[in-house]
Amino acid sequence: MPGPSPGPGDMGGSAHLSWEPASYWLLYVVALVAALVHWRLGNHAMAVVCGCAVAASVGLIVRLHRNGA
């Protein structure tokens, strides 16, 4: 007997995993551009914060790649 069908808000495990790498790449691109813009505008503190987000997203992308996703 098959299990219950997923509800409208339930994406299931495989669909969730396919969005995870894309979200880390999106974070990487947006944070990198933000860091460069803030640096150019002279807001160095925010550029460093965005740079940390870039580093975190790279770490997450590498971790996902090593885990085979």
Summary of the structure (lengths in Angstrom):
residues: 69
radius of gyration: 17.1
end to end distance: 29.9
largest distance: 62.7
contacts: 151
relative contact order: 0.14
helix: 75%
strand: 0%
